[in-house]
Amino acid sequence: MKVKYLILTLIGAILLYGTAVYGEDAFSPEKAYGSYYSYERLDPADNLDKGCYTVSNGNEINSKALFLRDIQMTGFKYNSIKKVGKKYAVVSRINDGIECFGILNIESFEEILPTEYSAVEYGDSSSPYEIDTSYYVISKGTGDNNKALFAQGAFVTDFEYNSIVKNGYTTIVSKKTGNSIKYGMISNGAGNDILLPLEYASIEPCDELFYYVAAKDNKDNGKALFRAEKPLTDYIYDSIDVNSSTIVVGQKTEKGMLYGLLDKDTLEQILPVEYSHIDKYDENNDIKDEYVIAKGNGINNNAIYKDNEFKTGFIYDTIDKYGRVSYKTEAGKVYYGLIDMNDYEIILPEEYTSMEAVEGGYMISRTGGENSNAFYDSYSKKILTDHIYESCEKHGTVLLVGRKTEAGMLYGLIRCSDSTQLLPVEYTSIEFDSTTYHSFCKAVKADGSGLYWVADENGTVTNIDSAEEYENLLEKYRDEDIGRIRREEEEHWWIENSIEMQSIIG
C-alpha cells in the first residue's frame, strides 16, 4: 500500500511540475512587459522561484519599478535596482541631480533603508557562525569617516568610520586622523563591543577564521598574530601565514626575507627563521600542511616538509604539486623526475631531459630531438612505450602515438593495459569519437584507404569493414549509451526519492 501511495504521489508531483512549467499558463515576460520601455530579470540565479523583474516605463530617470511576475510591487520611482544578498536589492533615486541609494526587501517589497545615502556597498563575511552573513557599508556624504555598518536590517554603528570590513564575528574598522589612518576591531555580537581600539597601523584578517595580523607601527618586523582580540606573538614578524596546523612566519634580515614555522596550537618553534622560502605545496589543499622549503638561494636547494619532518633532502631545483621534480647541473642542464606524493619514493629518477604533462600522464625524453618521447601513464605508474615517438595522447584505454617521417607525421595506436600495438604507425590521421562506454576510431592512410574500429569499455576492439557500417554502429552505440545513462540516473533518482518518501509516510 505504501509503495502504491509513493508511486502515485511521485507521478502526481511530476505531472503538476510539468503543467506548471510547460503548460499554456506558463508565465511569459514578453507578453507581460511587451508594452513597457524595457525589462530585465532581477538576478535569476537566486530568484528562479520568485520571478522578479525590473521594468521601466520610459527612458527617463527614476522610471524603474519592481514586478513579481506580472504584478507591480513598487512604483516607477527608482533609477536603478540591483539584487544583492538573498533577499535584498540596492535601489537608487536621482534627487536634484544626485543619485541617492537605499535598500529594498524583495520579500516584503518595503524599503528597509530609504534612498538618502551617497553609497551602499554590499559585502559578505562568509562566516559559518552567522545565519545572515550579508552586510552593507553605508556612506553619508563623500568625506572621510562617513561610513556606518548596516546588517540584518539595522544600523550596527554610527557614521564614524573611514572603512569597514566584516569578518566572521568581528569587524575591522578604520578612522582617518590628519594624514594617518588607524585601525581597530569591534564585535558583531550584541553591543558591538570594542575588541581592539583604533590605534593600530594595520589589521589584516587571515585565511583562517578568527586569526588576524596586526601592526602598531608601519615598520619592518613589527607584526604580531592575534586570535580575535588576544595577541599570540610579540611584534617581531614581517609576515604571518596561518595554515591548518602550522604558522609560516617571516622576518626581514640582512640576508633578505627568511622564514620559519610555528606550531599553531602551542606557538612553539618548529623550524627556525632561516629558510629562504617556505611555500604551501598545494595551496588548494586546506587539510594538510605540506611545504616546499628552500635552504639558501642556490640551485638544488628545495625539499618537501610535512608532519614535522623533511620527506626529501635539499636536492631539487624545483618541485611542483604533482610530484614532478627537477635537478639542475652546475652547467645549467636540467633533468626531470617524478616522486610519489604519498610515500615520497622516487617513481622516475631525475634523468629525463624533458617531462611534459599530458592528459593521463607525461611525455618524457632522455635525449631530446625528434622522435625521442615515451609515455608515462600516471594511473598504472609505468612507461608504456619506447623513446621513439614525437607525440603521445591518451584516449581512454588506448594511446595515440605519432612519429615524424619523410612523408610527414604518421600515427598509430597502442593499448595501455599491455602496451600491445593495435595499429601500426602508418596513418596520416586518426580521429576519435567517444561516447560514455564506447570509443570509435577512423584511421586514414595517405592513399585514402581507411580502417574503422570500435572499442567497448572493457577494451575489446572490433574492426569494421566499411564507412557505412561505422556510421551505423556509431549511431547505434550512441543511442544505447544515452539510454543506459538515463536508466542509471532514473534508478538513482527513484532509490533516493523512495527512501525519502518512506521516511515521510512511515
Disulfide bonds with the S-S distance in Angstrom:
none
